[in-house]
Amino acid sequence: MEYRYDVDMSGYTSFRTGGKVKQLVTVENVEELREILSELAGSGEPHLLLGNGSNTLFAADVYPGTVVKLGEGFSNISVKDDTLLVCGASTLMSKMASAALENSLAGFEFASGIPGSIGGAVFMNAGAYGGEMKDIVEIVNVVSADGRELKTLRPEDLDLSYRHSAIQTSGDVVVSVGLRLTKGEKAEIRGKMNELTAKRNEKQPVQYPSAGSFFKRPPGHFAGKLVEDAGLKGISVGGAQVSPKHAGFVINAGGATPQDIIDLMHLVQNTVQDKTGIRLEPEVRIIDDKYGRN
């Protein structure tokens, strides 16, 4: 278990900006995770779990608690029963995609370009190109918020829906995931992954730091189209910008502060609401006492 103090979180999030945290604890196995969760639960100190930081913005100057991060010890991958791909929660989605391809397992192609870890993907029920984690998740092992229990959850326990899982409110921490895939042809799987990668590179601002799609999709609408139709494509606040390439993305165009991103978010929300009556909600997890946490 590694403890670090007064840590600048810009190096731990895909936005490449952020405030500091009082304490960052990296754990390498379930026993260490249970120990630190039990300790934190007893202290009453604020704390949260961080995956790969691809969907998180530390907007506070200093988060006054502890951030727990799963280390390399949670990045193992194995295949069971021919089609069950099992991995630790800190495993990157790109690494999962490579493992699926190597084992000729189809069904993960939609997620092959999603940044972040598998634990975070389950937490958010991440999705892309018509697929979601709920389509392939078969088993999730978690540690309870107080560190006391190690539980096995099935899809019916997870309440997976659009960018939602029961884990978001239970406080449980994902430690490993089993995905049920199907046997396929390696060439076809590779071709589909390459096709989606090309589509992503063509349409999304992958060369800039961002947190992916910034706003949730309102029922019956696309967030990016609402932002573009409101005339906000390319608009900037400080170093934060609505991507000129895809209006659903907020990017760090250079030197963006967390406040720049927050101010741009509010500008977009207010403008779109004024024009359409629709209030866009962030998909990004914002850690800031002033603006709340989602």
Salt bridges, closest charged atoms under 4 A:
ASP6 OD2 - LYS20 NZ 3.74
GLU132 OE1 - LYS134 NZ 3.75
GLU132 OE2 - ARG163 NH1 3.90
ASP135 OD1 - LYS134 NZ 3.81
GLU138 OE1 - ARG180 NE 2.89
ASP146 OD2 - ARG148 NE 3.86
ASP159 OD2 - HIS164 NE2 3.21
ASP172 OD2 - LYS151 NZ 3.15
GLU228 OE2 - LYS233 NZ 3.62
ASP229 OD2 - LYS225 NZ 2.70
GLU283 OE2 - ARG163 NE 3.34
ASP289 OD1 - ARG293 NH2 2.57
